[in-house]
């Protein structure tokens, strides 16, 4: 029987999982877990209009972890212990002494991830020493440059934030999965309208069970934050995937998730006015109307 419910942006994610489970190639992977994988599926597109935040509803998503990690990126942090102390353990495995030693980085203290995402966003090209150093005014502050272009040169085709730095990859505990994004400003048609802001993100490696729900919400939040400090309205998030995969030990959990129908996405509201991207704190983000299905445990492959 054909469903008559209104299409939902989350359907794209669920249909991609179905496609991978049904036709994905079984492949070995770095973690030893094994995956089912397809390459370069159709883009995922999520509306951000009217303060919408595409936080998945077919399972409860760890919003606190998503937001704390994003703030950690924005501040250029590379110390996983800063997140762990807040109860966000998502980087603990990659920051463990055992994992760092496997990567040939055993000289680093536990938790020092190397020049990962936030370092590249805020200090691209700077020489990395360790996670305790002060890198103020070192390297290229890509995030600051993106915000400046959106404000002052909105038709620029180079409003790009890249975490992929081949020179630094050997120094990273984990090379970036979500590699880069490009912002696009939709100019208003009349003086009364505000510009709209869209973001296109490319992800080379996409863990559909655990990672992608995080990544969708994280880049949606980033777009909302950048829109907030640039006087634009968040419009759309588009995600392009390279290797889109399901870990073999997530298959049963995802089959359970596929039985659920999406609910309305929540709305994002702000507790106060913020004009500098670095000034956002956790309490600034208010989520309204998030009523997801229960969480579904999935093991993280390290």
Secondary structure, 3 states (H helix, E strand, C coil): CCCCCCCCCHHHHHHHHHHHHHHCEEECCCCCCCEEEEECCCCEEEECHHHEECCCCCCCCCHHHHHHHHHHHHCCCCEHHHHHCCCCCCCHHHHCHHHHHHCCCCCCCCCECCCCHHHHHHHECCCCCCCCCCCCCCCECHHHHHHHHHHHCCCCCCCEEECCCHHHHCCCCCCCCEEEEEEEEECCCCCCCCCEEEEEEEEEEEECCCHHHHHHHHHHHHHHHHHHHHCCEEEEEEEEEEEEEEEHHHHHHHHHHHCCCCCCCEEEEECCCCCCHHHCCHHHEEEECCCCCCCCCCCCCC
